[in-house]
Amino acid sequence: MDLMEKSLELVEVQKLEGHTDRVWNVGWNPVSSSSRSPIIASCSGDNTVRIWEQSSLSRSWTCKTVLEETHTRTVRLCSWSPSGKLLATASFDGTTGIWEDLGDDFDCISTLEGHENEVKSVSWNASGSYLATCSRDKSVWIWEVLGGNEYDCASVLNGHTQDVKMVQWHPTMDVLFSCSYDNTIKVWWSEDDDGDYQCVQTLHESDNGHSSTVWAISFNATGDKMVTCSDDLTLKIWTADISMMHSGEGYAPWTHLCTLSGYHDRTIFSTHWSSDDIIASGAGDDAIRLFVDSKHDSVNGPSYNLLLKKEKAHEMDINSVQWSPSKEDRLLASASDDGMVKIWQLETKP
């Protein structure tokens, strides 16, 4: 089905109110099934995390619980473990909280300390055996998940020259990506299984990379493409021969595929690639945009088209856009400086 040939609209399903300051990030619990309702976590400048659940009967979302009194400053990002049982929260207080879902409540079972100042992002690897964090202190930390709620710092990776905005593990391999205020994306990999991570590639402006702060990284479902977004008002698509890495032939470098420019006139703070290949962006112009592969390569190579633009999706900057892991419903969550979380559905116009 060619999405470009369909008439689609992004419809607001519900506005989730409760945070008393800007909402920085939203994250869908990766595990939802017929027996489990969809769950979202959101985190804010009000130092709290809210857990929202969708009722299986009314389909409406309500705040199930508020995680508070652990972080003393802004909670910048929240990330669910692959099992959906744990939630990691990165805070400006310099710590990362690990919360366990006990069914009717959440318990903070561990606090990771070590960064010199604000922790900006946290990410679990695909198997849930490693956790990565990054900070304004320019470092990236890799934590090994041990038994009994213990987390051991396995590596401190220094390479960025400025504030590290985001860390993201590859969806199918233990390769870590980080992006920074220094305008670069770094790729970290351990050639052996000894966990000795090294920077194996840096994507600079000279590699068709970004010319200003890189805010976010996301991968397509198969993991052979990556999208990055920046203060330079562009989205960039990258590709790598990951089959080469899966077969143990060594590191496969990432190369620039195309740049989506001319669509945004304010900083792009967030981008997320859906499981059915739609790229969403959230920006400082309060709009959400959706892009899809044009399927028709131009003279310049592969290209992506604007599928739709939702003007005034929020009243202020959009800090986070995140697709639901479920392909069927095409739900998108967004978070903004206006203090709101919104749930959207991509629908075919009647």
Secondary structure, DSSP 8 states (H G I E B T S, - for coil): --GGGS-EEEEEEEEE---SS-EEEEEE-S--BTTB--EEEEEETTS-EEEEEE-TTT--EEEEEEE-SS-SS-EEEEEE-TTSSEEEEEETTSEEEEEEE-SS-EEEEEEEE--SS-EEEEEE-TTSSEEEEEETTSEEEEEEE-STT-EEEEEEEE--SS-EEEEEE-SSSSEEEEEETTS-EEEEE-SSTT---EEEEEE-GGGT--SS-EEEEEE-TTSSEEEEEETTS-EEEEE--HHHHHTT------EEEEEE-SS-SS-EEEEEE-TTSEEEEEETTS-EEEEEE-SS-BTTB--EEEEEEETTSSSS-EEEEEE-S-TTT-EEEEEETTS-EEEEEEEE--
